[in-house]
Amino acid sequence: MDNVSFGPIRYNAADGAFEAKVDIARDGRTFRYPARYPAPLDMPSHKVRAGLAARARAMSDSGDLRSVL
């Protein structure tokens, strides 16, 4: 399983979403993703963290697809 850590989690009131930089450690490397999770301000913190982690994992699991010029 991946190790997930979070930078400061902030609430963007204008957009109604939590935002954070999420680090995912996988196979000895760390990947950072800007994650955004739409939710009300009173959402429990464990659900916010789970939502942000899921968003980051979705970006992380995009495979090896790359654009080549």
Secondary structure, 3 states (H helix, E strand, C coil): CCEEEECCCEEECCCCEEEEEEEEEECCEEEEEEEEEECCCCCCHHHHHHHHHHHHHHHHCCCCCCCCC
